[in-house]
Amino acid sequence: MKEPPFLLFASDATLVGLISGALLIVAVVAALGERRRKKRRDIDAVGWMPWATLSVAATFAGFTLLAVAVMGWLRG
């Protein structure tokens, strides 16, 4: 599979920005999963996925990497 040209010539800051965007999407999906788990009808059907922990960890990593990417973009 060929690498797309916009990724082949992207700077490190752009690649980190793309990874942070993916992590923030994961954080949103995890937050929706936690909301769905809290609003379940059967109180005993809890599930095994730690949505809240996953959401917090992905949000922290996403915003940290986004800050690194913005610093790289500003420095050129």
N, CA, C, O and CB atoms as a CASP TS submission, in Angstrom:
PFRMAT TS
TARGET T0000
AUTHOR 0000-0000-0000
METHOD Language model
MODEL 1
PARENT N/A
ATOM      1  N   MET     1       0.843  -1.172   0.000  1.00  0.00           N
ATOM      2  CA  MET     1       0.000   0.000   0.000  1.00  0.00           C
ATOM      3  C   MET     1       0.892   1.241   0.000  1.00  0.00           C
ATOM      4  O   MET     1       1.802   1.367   0.819  1.00  0.00           O
ATOM      5  CB  MET     1      -0.961  -0.005   1.219  1.00  0.00           C
ATOM      6  N   LYS     2       0.620   2.141  -0.920  1.00  0.00           N
ATOM      7  CA  LYS     2       1.416   3.358  -1.020  1.00  0.00           C
ATOM      8  C   LYS     2       0.977   4.368   0.025  1.00  0.00           C
ATOM      9  O   LYS     2      -0.202   4.478   0.361  1.00  0.00           O
ATOM     10  CB  LYS     2       1.306   3.963  -2.421  1.00  0.00           C
ATOM     11  N   GLU     3       1.949   5.094   0.522  1.00  0.00           N
ATOM     12  CA  GLU     3       1.665   6.153   1.473  1.00  0.00           C
ATOM     13  C   GLU     3       1.157   7.377   0.724  1.00  0.00           C
ATOM     14  O   GLU     3       1.739   7.755  -0.293  1.00  0.00           O
ATOM     15  CB  GLU     3       2.919   6.498   2.308  1.00  0.00           C
ATOM     16  N   PRO     4       0.088   8.005   1.202  1.00  0.00           N
ATOM     17  CA  PRO     4      -0.431   9.188   0.515  1.00  0.00           C
ATOM     18  C   PRO     4       0.608  10.311   0.518  1.00  0.00           C
ATOM     19  O   PRO     4       1.379  10.437   1.469  1.00  0.00           O
ATOM     20  CB  PRO     4      -1.740   9.668   1.178  1.00  0.00           C
ATOM     21  N   PRO     5       0.631  11.115  -0.525  1.00  0.00           N
ATOM     22  CA  PRO     5       1.628  12.185  -0.610  1.00  0.00           C
ATOM     23  C   PRO     5       1.559  13.202   0.528  1.00  0.00           C
ATOM     24  O   PRO     5       2.589  13.740   0.934  1.00  0.00           O
ATOM     25  CB  PRO     5       1.471  12.901  -1.907  1.00  0.00           C
ATOM     26  N   PHE     6       0.359  13.473   1.049  1.00  0.00           N
ATOM     27  CA  PHE     6       0.276  14.462   2.122  1.00  0.00           C
ATOM     28  C   PHE     6       0.886  13.926   3.417  1.00  0.00           C
ATOM     29  O   PHE     6       1.276  14.712   4.280  1.00  0.00           O
ATOM     30  CB  PHE     6      -1.182  14.870   2.357  1.00  0.00           C
ATOM     31  N   LEU     7       0.975  12.605   3.569  1.00  0.00           N
ATOM     32  CA  LEU     7       1.655  12.038   4.726  1.00  0.00           C
ATOM     33  C   LEU     7       3.144  11.849   4.471  1.00  0.00           C
ATOM     34  O   LEU     7       3.952  11.914   5.397  1.00  0.00           O
ATOM     35  CB  LEU     7       1.023  10.714   5.104  1.00  0.00           C
ATOM     36  N   LEU     8       3.500  11.617   3.226  1.00  0.00           N
ATOM     37  CA  LEU     8       4.901  11.368   2.884  1.00  0.00           C
ATOM     38  C   LEU     8       5.751  12.607   3.129  1.00  0.00           C
ATOM     39  O   LEU     8       6.884  12.494   3.596  1.00  0.00           O
ATOM     40  CB  LEU     8       5.026  10.926   1.424  1.00  0.00           C
ATOM     41  N   PHE     9       5.226  13.778   2.823  1.00  0.00           N
ATOM     42  CA  PHE     9       5.979  15.014   2.964  1.00  0.00           C
ATOM     43  C   PHE     9       5.520  15.859   4.155  1.00  0.00           C
ATOM     44  O   PHE     9       5.857  17.041   4.233  1.00  0.00           O
ATOM     45  CB  PHE     9       5.866  15.820   1.700  1.00  0.00           C
ATOM     46  N   ALA    10       4.759  15.273   5.079  1.00  0.00           N
ATOM     47  CA  ALA    10       4.260  16.014   6.239  1.00  0.00           C
ATOM     48  C   ALA    10       5.377  16.201   7.264  1.00  0.00           C
ATOM     49  O   ALA    10       6.268  15.363   7.398  1.00  0.00           O
ATOM     50  CB  ALA    10       3.057  15.282   6.881  1.00  0.00           C
ATOM     51  N   SER    11       5.305  17.306   7.971  1.00  0.00           N
ATOM     52  CA  SER    11       6.281  17.549   9.034  1.00  0.00           C
ATOM     53  C   SER    11       5.943  16.685  10.244  1.00  0.00           C
ATOM     54  O   SER    11       4.866  16.095  10.332  1.00  0.00           O
ATOM     55  CB  SER    11       6.311  19.051   9.428  1.00  0.00           C
ATOM     56  N   ASP    12       6.892  16.628  11.168  1.00  0.00           N
ATOM     57  CA  ASP    12       6.653  15.868  12.392  1.00  0.00           C
ATOM     58  C   ASP    12       5.493  16.466  13.188  1.00  0.00           C
ATOM     59  O   ASP    12       4.716  15.733  13.798  1.00  0.00           O
ATOM     60  CB  ASP    12       7.924  15.829  13.254  1.00  0.00           C
ATOM     61  N   ALA    13       5.377  17.776  13.184  1.00  0.00           N
ATOM     62  CA  ALA    13       4.289  18.433  13.905  1.00  0.00           C
ATOM     63  C   ALA    13       2.931  18.052  13.311  1.00  0.00           C
ATOM     64  O   ALA    13       1.961  17.863  14.046  1.00  0.00           O
ATOM     65  CB  ALA    13       4.472  19.960  13.875  1.00  0.00           C
ATOM     66  N   THR    14       2.863  17.941  11.998  1.00  0.00           N
ATOM     67  CA  THR    14       1.606  17.553  11.357  1.00  0.00           C
ATOM     68  C   THR    14       1.245  16.110  11.699  1.00  0.00           C
ATOM     69  O   THR    14       0.079  15.803  11.945  1.00  0.00           O
ATOM     70  CB  THR    14       1.704  17.728   9.831  1.00  0.00           C
ATOM     71  N   LEU    15       2.230  15.232  11.715  1.00  0.00           N
ATOM     72  CA  LEU    15       1.963  13.839  12.076  1.00  0.00           C
ATOM     73  C   LEU    15       1.498  13.722  13.524  1.00  0.00           C
ATOM     74  O   LEU    15       0.590  12.947  13.825  1.00  0.00           O
ATOM     75  CB  LEU    15       3.213  12.983  11.856  1.00  0.00           C
ATOM     76  N   VAL    16       2.115  14.486  14.417  1.00  0.00           N
ATOM     77  CA  VAL    16       1.688  14.478  15.813  1.00  0.00           C
ATOM     78  C   VAL    16       0.281  15.068  15.923  1.00  0.00           C
ATOM     79  O   VAL    16      -0.517  14.602  16.736  1.00  0.00           O
ATOM     80  CB  VAL    16       2.686  15.271  16.699  1.00  0.00           C
ATOM     81  N   GLY    17      -0.031  16.079  15.126  1.00  0.00           N
ATOM     82  CA  GLY    17      -1.373  16.652  15.115  1.00  0.00           C
ATOM     83  C   GLY    17      -2.420  15.657  14.649  1.00  0.00           C
ATOM     84  O   GLY    17      -3.527  15.619  15.186  1.00  0.00           O
ATOM     85  N   LEU    18      -2.079  14.855  13.660  1.00  0.00           N
ATOM     86  CA  LEU    18      -3.016  13.826  13.188  1.00  0.00           C
ATOM     87  C   LEU    18      -3.241  12.751  14.253  1.00  0.00           C
ATOM     88  O   LEU    18      -4.363  12.279  14.437  1.00  0.00           O
ATOM     89  CB  LEU    18      -2.492  13.179  11.892  1.00  0.00           C
ATOM     90  N   ILE    19      -2.188  12.374  14.943  1.00  0.00           N
ATOM     91  CA  ILE    19      -2.325  11.381  16.016  1.00  0.00           C
ATOM     92  C   ILE    19      -3.169  11.944  17.148  1.00  0.00           C
ATOM     93  O   ILE    19      -3.996  11.237  17.723  1.00  0.00           O
ATOM     94  CB  ILE    19      -0.939  10.950  16.546  1.00  0.00           C
ATOM     95  N   SER    20      -2.959  13.227  17.471  1.00  0.00           N
ATOM     96  CA  SER    20      -3.768  13.826  18.534  1.00  0.00           C
ATOM     97  C   SER    20      -5.236  13.906  18.128  1.00  0.00           C
ATOM     98  O   SER    20      -6.118  13.723  18.967  1.00  0.00           O
ATOM     99  CB  SER    20      -3.242  15.224  18.881  1.00  0.00           C
ATOM    100  N   GLY    21      -5.506  14.175  16.865  1.00  0.00           N
ATOM    101  CA  GLY    21      -6.894  14.169  16.395  1.00  0.00           C
ATOM    102  C   GLY    21      -7.531  12.801  16.524  1.00  0.00           C
ATOM    103  O   GLY    21      -8.694  12.687  16.909  1.00  0.00           O
ATOM    104  N   ALA    22      -6.771  11.757  16.201  1.00  0.00           N
ATOM    105  CA  ALA    22      -7.291  10.398  16.342  1.00  0.00           C
ATOM    106  C   ALA    22      -7.564  10.068  17.806  1.00  0.00           C
ATOM    107  O   ALA    22      -8.569   9.431  18.122  1.00  0.00           O
ATOM    108  CB  ALA    22      -6.307   9.383  15.748  1.00  0.00           C
ATOM    109  N   LEU    23      -6.677  10.496  18.698  1.00  0.00           N
ATOM    110  CA  LEU    23      -6.897  10.248  20.124  1.00  0.00           C
ATOM    111  C   LEU    23      -8.108  11.005  20.651  1.00  0.00           C
ATOM    112  O   LEU    23      -8.833  10.490  21.502  1.00  0.00           O
ATOM    113  CB  LEU    23      -5.662  10.638  20.922  1.00  0.00           C
ATOM    114  N   LEU    24      -8.337  12.206  20.162  1.00  0.00           N
ATOM    115  CA  LEU    24      -9.509  12.957  20.604  1.00  0.00           C
ATOM    116  C   LEU    24     -10.800  12.328  20.084  1.00  0.00           C
ATOM    117  O   LEU    24     -11.833  12.403  20.750  1.00  0.00           O
ATOM    118  CB  LEU    24      -9.411  14.410  20.141  1.00  0.00           C
ATOM    119  N   ILE    25     -10.753  11.714  18.913  1.00  0.00           N
ATOM    120  CA  ILE    25     -11.921  10.981  18.408  1.00  0.00           C
ATOM    121  C   ILE    25     -12.182   9.758  19.285  1.00  0.00           C
ATOM    122  O   ILE    25     -13.333   9.454  19.600  1.00  0.00           O
ATOM    123  CB  ILE    25     -11.710  10.553  16.927  1.00  0.00           C
ATOM    124  N   VAL    26     -11.117   9.055  19.679  1.00  0.00           N
ATOM    125  CA  VAL    26     -11.265   7.918  20.593  1.00  0.00           C
ATOM    126  C   VAL    26     -11.861   8.380  21.922  1.00  0.00           C
ATOM    127  O   VAL    26     -12.686   7.678  22.507  1.00  0.00           O
ATOM    128  CB  VAL    26      -9.900   7.225  20.828  1.00  0.00           C
ATOM    129  N   ALA    27     -11.450   9.549  22.399  1.00  0.00           N
ATOM    130  CA  ALA    27     -11.975  10.076  23.655  1.00  0.00           C
ATOM    131  C   ALA    27     -13.471  10.367  23.554  1.00  0.00           C
ATOM    132  O   ALA    27     -14.218  10.103  24.496  1.00  0.00           O
ATOM    133  CB  ALA    27     -11.219  11.344  24.052  1.00  0.00           C
ATOM    134  N   VAL    28     -13.909  10.905  22.425  1.00  0.00           N
ATOM    135  CA  VAL    28     -15.337  11.177  22.234  1.00  0.00           C
ATOM    136  C   VAL    28     -16.133   9.875  22.191  1.00  0.00           C
ATOM    137  O   VAL    28     -17.205   9.779  22.789  1.00  0.00           O
ATOM    138  CB  VAL    28     -15.566  11.982  20.940  1.00  0.00           C
ATOM    139  N   VAL    29     -15.612   8.879  21.484  1.00  0.00           N
ATOM    140  CA  VAL    29     -16.295   7.580  21.417  1.00  0.00           C
ATOM    141  C   VAL    29     -16.368   6.943  22.805  1.00  0.00           C
ATOM    142  O   VAL    29     -17.389   6.354  23.161  1.00  0.00           O
ATOM    143  CB  VAL    29     -15.569   6.632  20.430  1.00  0.00           C
ATOM    144  N   ALA    30     -15.300   7.055  23.585  1.00  0.00           N
ATOM    145  CA  ALA    30     -15.300   6.503  24.939  1.00  0.00           C
ATOM    146  C   ALA    30     -16.280   7.251  25.840  1.00  0.00           C
ATOM    147  O   ALA    30     -16.942   6.636  26.676  1.00  0.00           O
ATOM    148  CB  ALA    30     -13.890   6.559  25.536  1.00  0.00           C
ATOM    149  N   ALA    31     -16.378   8.561  25.680  1.00  0.00           N
ATOM    150  CA  ALA    31     -17.342   9.323  26.474  1.00  0.00           C
ATOM    151  C   ALA    31     -18.775   8.921  26.124  1.00  0.00           C
ATOM    152  O   ALA    31     -19.634   8.833  27.001  1.00  0.00           O
ATOM    153  CB  ALA    31     -17.145  10.834  26.251  1.00  0.00           C
ATOM    154  N   LEU    32     -19.023   8.680  24.844  1.00  0.00           N
ATOM    155  CA  LEU    32     -20.356   8.208  24.450  1.00  0.00           C
ATOM    156  C   LEU    32     -20.632   6.812  25.001  1.00  0.00           C
ATOM    157  O   LEU    32     -21.761   6.510  25.387  1.00  0.00           O
ATOM    158  CB  LEU    32     -20.492   8.204  22.920  1.00  0.00           C
ATOM    159  N   GLY    33     -19.612   5.963  25.041  1.00  0.00           N
ATOM    160  CA  GLY    33     -19.769   4.636  25.632  1.00  0.00           C
ATOM    161  C   GLY    33     -20.072   4.708  27.115  1.00  0.00           C
ATOM    162  O   GLY    33     -20.891   3.940  27.618  1.00  0.00           O
ATOM    163  N   GLU    34     -19.420   5.623  27.824  1.00  0.00           N
ATOM    164  CA  GLU    34     -19.689   5.806  29.256  1.00  0.00           C
ATOM    165  C   GLU    34     -21.103   6.345  29.481  1.00  0.00           C
ATOM    166  O   GLU    34     -21.784   5.931  30.420  1.00  0.00           O
ATOM    167  CB  GLU    34     -18.653   6.763  29.882  1.00  0.00           C
ATOM    168  N   ARG    35     -21.535   7.247  28.642  1.00  0.00           N
ATOM    169  CA  ARG    35     -22.896   7.786  28.759  1.00  0.00           C
ATOM    170  C   ARG    35     -23.928   6.690  28.525  1.00  0.00           C
ATOM    171  O   ARG    35     -24.937   6.607  29.224  1.00  0.00           O
ATOM    172  CB  ARG    35     -23.112   8.941  27.759  1.00  0.00           C
ATOM    173  N   ARG    36     -23.656   5.852  27.528  1.00  0.00           N
ATOM    174  CA  ARG    36     -24.562   4.735  27.231  1.00  0.00           C
ATOM    175  C   ARG    36     -24.587   3.737  28.388  1.00  0.00           C
ATOM    176  O   ARG    36     -25.643   3.199  28.719  1.00  0.00           O
ATOM    177  CB  ARG    36     -24.137   4.024  25.926  1.00  0.00           C
ATOM    178  N   ARG    37     -23.423   3.488  29.005  1.00  0.00           N
ATOM    179  CA  ARG    37     -23.360   2.554  30.120  1.00  0.00           C
ATOM    180  C   ARG    37     -24.132   3.089  31.321  1.00  0.00           C
ATOM    181  O   ARG    37     -24.787   2.318  32.022  1.00  0.00           O
ATOM    182  CB  ARG    37     -21.906   2.281  30.505  1.00  0.00           C
ATOM    183  N   LYS    38     -24.067   4.385  31.567  1.00  0.00           N
ATOM    184  CA  LYS    38     -24.775   4.964  32.711  1.00  0.00           C
ATOM    185  C   LYS    38     -26.284   4.988  32.515  1.00  0.00           C
ATOM    186  O   LYS    38     -27.030   4.977  33.494  1.00  0.00           O
ATOM    187  CB  LYS    38     -24.280   6.366  32.968  1.00  0.00           C
ATOM    188  N   LYS    39     -26.744   5.020  31.276  1.00  0.00           N
ATOM    189  CA  LYS    39     -28.174   5.094  31.007  1.00  0.00           C
ATOM    190  C   LYS    39     -28.784   3.732  30.650  1.00  0.00           C
ATOM    191  O   LYS    39     -29.852   3.679  30.040  1.00  0.00           O
ATOM    192  CB  LYS    39     -28.428   6.075  29.886  1.00  0.00           C
ATOM    193  N   ARG    40     -28.119   2.633  31.021  1.00  0.00           N
ATOM    194  CA  ARG    40     -28.614   1.300  30.676  1.00  0.00           C
ATOM    195  C   ARG    40     -29.883   0.976  31.454  1.00  0.00           C
ATOM    196  O   ARG    40     -30.111   1.502  32.544  1.00  0.00           O
ATOM    197  CB  ARG    40     -27.539   0.238  30.953  1.00  0.00           C
ATOM    198  N   ARG    41     -30.698   0.110  30.884  1.00  0.00           N
ATOM    199  CA  ARG    41     -31.957  -0.285  31.534  1.00  0.00           C
ATOM    200  C   ARG    41     -31.724  -1.357  32.592  1.00  0.00           C
ATOM    201  O   ARG    41     -32.283  -1.298  33.687  1.00  0.00           O
ATOM    202  CB  ARG    41     -32.961  -0.792  30.491  1.00  0.00           C
ATOM    203  N   ASP    42     -30.892  -2.339  32.250  1.00  0.00           N
ATOM    204  CA  ASP    42     -30.615  -3.430  33.186  1.00  0.00           C
ATOM    205  C   ASP    42     -29.431  -3.021  34.062  1.00  0.00           C
ATOM    206  O   ASP    42     -28.300  -2.940  33.584  1.00  0.00           O
ATOM    207  CB  ASP    42     -30.318  -4.776  32.426  1.00  0.00           C
ATOM    208  N   ILE    43     -29.693  -2.768  35.326  1.00  0.00           N
ATOM    209  CA  ILE    43     -28.663  -2.251  36.228  1.00  0.00           C
ATOM    210  C   ILE    43     -27.535  -3.257  36.442  1.00  0.00           C
ATOM    211  O   ILE    43     -26.428  -2.860  36.806  1.00  0.00           O
ATOM    212  CB  ILE    43     -29.280  -1.878  37.567  1.00  0.00           C
ATOM    213  N   ASP    44     -27.789  -4.551  36.226  1.00  0.00           N
ATOM    214  CA  ASP    44     -26.773  -5.570  36.442  1.00  0.00           C
ATOM    215  C   ASP    44     -25.889  -5.806  35.217  1.00  0.00           C
ATOM    216  O   ASP    44     -24.864  -6.478  35.328  1.00  0.00           O
ATOM    217  CB  ASP    44     -27.430  -6.858  36.843  1.00  0.00           C
ATOM    218  N   ALA    45     -26.253  -5.283  34.080  1.00  0.00           N
ATOM    219  CA  ALA    45     -25.474  -5.479  32.848  1.00  0.00           C
ATOM    220  C   ALA    45     -24.445  -4.353  32.724  1.00  0.00           C
ATOM    221  O   ALA    45     -24.598  -3.447  31.904  1.00  0.00           O
ATOM    222  CB  ALA    45     -26.410  -5.517  31.588  1.00  0.00           C
ATOM    223  N   VAL    46     -23.412  -4.421  33.535  1.00  0.00           N
ATOM    224  CA  VAL    46     -22.444  -3.333  33.603  1.00  0.00           C
ATOM    225  C   VAL    46     -21.482  -3.348  32.431  1.00  0.00           C
ATOM    226  O   VAL    46     -21.220  -2.294  31.851  1.00  0.00           O
ATOM    227  CB  VAL    46     -21.672  -3.406  34.894  1.00  0.00           C
ATOM    228  N   GLY    47     -20.954  -4.481  32.067  1.00  0.00           N
ATOM    229  CA  GLY    47     -19.950  -4.557  31.019  1.00  0.00           C
ATOM    230  C   GLY    47     -18.559  -4.554  31.618  1.00  0.00           C
ATOM    231  O   GLY    47     -18.397  -4.406  32.829  1.00  0.00           O
ATOM    232  N   TRP    48     -17.560  -4.717  30.775  1.00  0.00           N
ATOM    233  CA  TRP    48     -16.189  -4.834  31.274  1.00  0.00           C
ATOM    234  C   TRP    48     -15.270  -3.723  30.793  1.00  0.00           C
ATOM    235  O   TRP    48     -14.123  -3.652  31.235  1.00  0.00           O
ATOM    236  CB  TRP    48     -15.617  -6.154  30.868  1.00  0.00           C
ATOM    237  N   MET    49     -15.729  -2.867  29.916  1.00  0.00           N
ATOM    238  CA  MET    49     -14.860  -1.830  29.347  1.00  0.00           C
ATOM    239  C   MET    49     -14.821  -0.608  30.255  1.00  0.00           C
ATOM    240  O   MET    49     -15.875  -0.072  30.600  1.00  0.00           O
ATOM    241  CB  MET    49     -15.340  -1.430  27.938  1.00  0.00           C
ATOM    242  N   PRO    50     -13.630  -0.150  30.652  1.00  0.00           N
ATOM    243  CA  PRO    50     -13.539   1.033  31.519  1.00  0.00           C
ATOM    244  C   PRO    50     -13.618   2.325  30.695  1.00  0.00           C
ATOM    245  O   PRO    50     -12.599   2.967  30.440  1.00  0.00           O
ATOM    246  CB  PRO    50     -12.225   1.003  32.334  1.00  0.00           C
ATOM    247  N   TRP    51     -14.825   2.697  30.287  1.00  0.00           N
ATOM    248  CA  TRP    51     -14.999   3.827  29.378  1.00  0.00           C
ATOM    249  C   TRP    51     -14.509   5.142  29.964  1.00  0.00           C
ATOM    250  O   TRP    51     -13.908   5.948  29.254  1.00  0.00           O
ATOM    251  CB  TRP    51     -16.445   3.959  29.001  1.00  0.00           C
ATOM    252  N   ALA    52     -14.756   5.367  31.239  1.00  0.00           N
ATOM    253  CA  ALA    52     -14.358   6.636  31.856  1.00  0.00           C
ATOM    254  C   ALA    52     -12.839   6.778  31.871  1.00  0.00           C
ATOM    255  O   ALA    52     -12.307   7.838  31.542  1.00  0.00           O
ATOM    256  CB  ALA    52     -14.914   6.738  33.288  1.00  0.00           C
ATOM    257  N   THR    53     -12.145   5.716  32.252  1.00  0.00           N
ATOM    258  CA  THR    53     -10.679   5.747  32.276  1.00  0.00           C
ATOM    259  C   THR    53     -10.118   5.932  30.880  1.00  0.00           C
ATOM    260  O   THR    53      -9.181   6.705  30.678  1.00  0.00           O
ATOM    261  CB  THR    53     -10.121   4.464  32.897  1.00  0.00           C
ATOM    262  N   LEU    54     -10.679   5.240  29.935  1.00  0.00           N
ATOM    263  CA  LEU    54     -10.231   5.360  28.551  1.00  0.00           C
ATOM    264  C   LEU    54     -10.466   6.774  28.017  1.00  0.00           C
ATOM    265  O   LEU    54      -9.624   7.319  27.303  1.00  0.00           O
ATOM    266  CB  LEU    54     -10.952   4.336  27.670  1.00  0.00           C
ATOM    267  N   SER    55     -11.593   7.354  28.358  1.00  0.00           N
ATOM    268  CA  SER    55     -11.905   8.708  27.907  1.00  0.00           C
ATOM    269  C   SER    55     -10.938   9.731  28.500  1.00  0.00           C
ATOM    270  O   SER    55     -10.460  10.617  27.791  1.00  0.00           O
ATOM    271  CB  SER    55     -13.341   9.070  28.279  1.00  0.00           C
ATOM    272  N   VAL    56     -10.652   9.613  29.786  1.00  0.00           N
ATOM    273  CA  VAL    56      -9.741  10.560  30.437  1.00  0.00           C
ATOM    274  C   VAL    56      -8.327  10.414  29.883  1.00  0.00           C
ATOM    275  O   VAL    56      -7.665  11.411  29.597  1.00  0.00           O
ATOM    276  CB  VAL    56      -9.738  10.347  31.965  1.00  0.00           C
ATOM    277  N   ALA    57      -7.866   9.178  29.732  1.00  0.00           N
ATOM    278  CA  ALA    57      -6.507   8.947  29.232  1.00  0.00           C
ATOM    279  C   ALA    57      -6.347   9.436  27.794  1.00  0.00           C
ATOM    280  O   ALA    57      -5.338  10.057  27.461  1.00  0.00           O
ATOM    281  CB  ALA    57      -6.157   7.460  29.317  1.00  0.00           C
ATOM    282  N   ALA    58      -7.335   9.161  26.943  1.00  0.00           N
ATOM    283  CA  ALA    58      -7.254   9.591  25.546  1.00  0.00           C
ATOM    284  C   ALA    58      -7.361  11.114  25.434  1.00  0.00           C
ATOM    285  O   ALA    58      -6.704  11.718  24.586  1.00  0.00           O
ATOM    286  CB  ALA    58      -8.361   8.920  24.715  1.00  0.00           C
ATOM    287  N   THR    59      -8.171  11.728  26.270  1.00  0.00           N
ATOM    288  CA  THR    59      -8.285  13.185  26.256  1.00  0.00           C
ATOM    289  C   THR    59      -6.974  13.836  26.682  1.00  0.00           C
ATOM    290  O   THR    59      -6.516  14.784  26.045  1.00  0.00           O
ATOM    291  CB  THR    59      -9.425  13.644  27.173  1.00  0.00           C
ATOM    292  N   PHE    60      -6.373  13.334  27.751  1.00  0.00           N
ATOM    293  CA  PHE    60      -5.112  13.886  28.231  1.00  0.00           C
ATOM    294  C   PHE    60      -4.014  13.729  27.173  1.00  0.00           C
ATOM    295  O   PHE    60      -3.298  14.684  26.875  1.00  0.00           O
ATOM    296  CB  PHE    60      -4.692  13.201  29.544  1.00  0.00           C
ATOM    297  N   ALA    61      -3.885  12.536  26.612  1.00  0.00           N
ATOM    298  CA  ALA    61      -2.854  12.307  25.597  1.00  0.00           C
ATOM    299  C   ALA    61      -3.121  13.133  24.340  1.00  0.00           C
ATOM    300  O   ALA    61      -2.189  13.674  23.744  1.00  0.00           O
ATOM    301  CB  ALA    61      -2.781  10.816  25.239  1.00  0.00           C
ATOM    302  N   GLY    62      -4.381  13.233  23.937  1.00  0.00           N
ATOM    303  CA  GLY    62      -4.726  13.996  22.743  1.00  0.00           C
ATOM    304  C   GLY    62      -4.411  15.473  22.877  1.00  0.00           C
ATOM    305  O   GLY    62      -3.845  16.076  21.966  1.00  0.00           O
ATOM    306  N   PHE    63      -4.778  16.063  24.019  1.00  0.00           N
ATOM    307  CA  PHE    63      -4.502  17.491  24.213  1.00  0.00           C
ATOM    308  C   PHE    63      -3.017  17.762  24.415  1.00  0.00           C
ATOM    309  O   PHE    63      -2.514  18.806  23.999  1.00  0.00           O
ATOM    310  CB  PHE    63      -5.286  18.020  25.405  1.00  0.00           C
ATOM    311  N   THR    64      -2.313  16.832  25.051  1.00  0.00           N
ATOM    312  CA  THR    64      -0.869  16.994  25.211  1.00  0.00           C
ATOM    313  C   THR    64      -0.171  16.963  23.855  1.00  0.00           C
ATOM    314  O   THR    64       0.678  17.810  23.572  1.00  0.00           O
ATOM    315  CB  THR    64      -0.302  15.898  26.126  1.00  0.00           C
ATOM    316  N   LEU    65      -0.523  15.996  23.023  1.00  0.00           N
ATOM    317  CA  LEU    65       0.079  15.920  21.694  1.00  0.00           C
ATOM    318  C   LEU    65      -0.345  17.099  20.820  1.00  0.00           C
ATOM    319  O   LEU    65       0.432  17.560  19.984  1.00  0.00           O
ATOM    320  CB  LEU    65      -0.301  14.603  21.017  1.00  0.00           C
ATOM    321  N   LEU    66      -1.558  17.584  21.003  1.00  0.00           N
ATOM    322  CA  LEU    66      -1.997  18.755  20.247  1.00  0.00           C
ATOM    323  C   LEU    66      -1.172  19.988  20.627  1.00  0.00           C
ATOM    324  O   LEU    66      -0.830  20.795  19.762  1.00  0.00           O
ATOM    325  CB  LEU    66      -3.494  19.019  20.490  1.00  0.00           C
ATOM    326  N   ALA    67      -0.856  20.133  21.902  1.00  0.00           N
ATOM    327  CA  ALA    67      -0.015  21.248  22.330  1.00  0.00           C
ATOM    328  C   ALA    67       1.385  21.139  21.733  1.00  0.00           C
ATOM    329  O   ALA    67       1.966  22.144  21.323  1.00  0.00           O
ATOM    330  CB  ALA    67       0.066  21.297  23.859  1.00  0.00           C
ATOM    331  N   VAL    68       1.924  19.929  21.682  1.00  0.00           N
ATOM    332  CA  VAL    68       3.237  19.717  21.075  1.00  0.00           C
ATOM    333  C   VAL    68       3.187  20.051  19.585  1.00  0.00           C
ATOM    334  O   VAL    68       4.109  20.669  19.054  1.00  0.00           O
ATOM    335  CB  VAL    68       3.708  18.259  21.288  1.00  0.00           C
ATOM    336  N   ALA    69       2.114  19.642  18.914  1.00  0.00           N
ATOM    337  CA  ALA    69       1.988  19.917  17.481  1.00  0.00           C
ATOM    338  C   ALA    69       1.866  21.422  17.212  1.00  0.00           C
ATOM    339  O   ALA    69       2.469  21.934  16.269  1.00  0.00           O
ATOM    340  CB  ALA    69       0.768  19.176  16.903  1.00  0.00           C
ATOM    341  N   VAL    70       1.099  22.121  18.027  1.00  0.00           N
ATOM    342  CA  VAL    70       0.941  23.573  17.843  1.00  0.00           C
ATOM    343  C   VAL    70       2.277  24.273  18.065  1.00  0.00           C
ATOM    344  O   VAL    70       2.612  25.197  17.325  1.00  0.00           O
ATOM    345  CB  VAL    70      -0.135  24.143  18.813  1.00  0.00           C
ATOM    346  N   MET    71       3.042  23.856  19.064  1.00  0.00           N
ATOM    347  CA  MET    71       4.359  24.448  19.284  1.00  0.00           C
ATOM    348  C   MET    71       5.257  24.202  18.086  1.00  0.00           C
ATOM    349  O   MET    71       6.022  25.086  17.699  1.00  0.00           O
ATOM    350  CB  MET    71       5.003  23.883  20.555  1.00  0.00           C
ATOM    351  N   GLY    72       5.180  23.022  17.493  1.00  0.00           N
ATOM    352  CA  GLY    72       5.984  22.735  16.303  1.00  0.00           C
ATOM    353  C   GLY    72       5.550  23.545  15.110  1.00  0.00           C
ATOM    354  O   GLY    72       6.392  23.992  14.331  1.00  0.00           O
ATOM    355  N   TRP    73       4.250  23.750  14.942  1.00  0.00           N
ATOM    356  CA  TRP    73       3.757  24.553  13.825  1.00  0.00           C
ATOM    357  C   TRP    73       4.158  26.020  13.973  1.00  0.00           C
ATOM    358  O   TRP    73       4.489  26.683  12.990  1.00  0.00           O
ATOM    359  CB  TRP    73       2.236  24.436  13.720  1.00  0.00           C
ATOM    360  N   LEU    74       4.127  26.517  15.199  1.00  0.00           N
ATOM    361  CA  LEU    74       4.483  27.923  15.422  1.00  0.00           C
ATOM    362  C   LEU    74       5.977  28.179  15.222  1.00  0.00           C
ATOM    363  O   LEU    74       6.375  29.260  14.789  1.00  0.00           O
ATOM    364  CB  LEU    74       4.075  28.347  16.828  1.00  0.00           C
ATOM    365  N   ARG    75       6.789  27.188  15.535  1.00  0.00           N
ATOM    366  CA  ARG    75       8.237  27.346  15.342  1.00  0.00           C
ATOM    367  C   ARG    75       8.667  27.125  13.911  1.00  0.00           C
ATOM    368  O   ARG    75       9.772  27.501  13.520  1.00  0.00           O
ATOM    369  CB  ARG    75       8.984  26.396  16.231  1.00  0.00           C
ATOM    370  N   GLY    76       7.797  26.517  13.132  1.00  0.00           N
ATOM    371  CA  GLY    76       8.067  26.337  11.710  1.00  0.00           C
ATOM    372  C   GLY    76       8.896  25.156  11.462  1.00  0.00           C
ATOM    373  O   GLY    76       9.218  24.858  10.311  1.00  0.00           O
TER
END
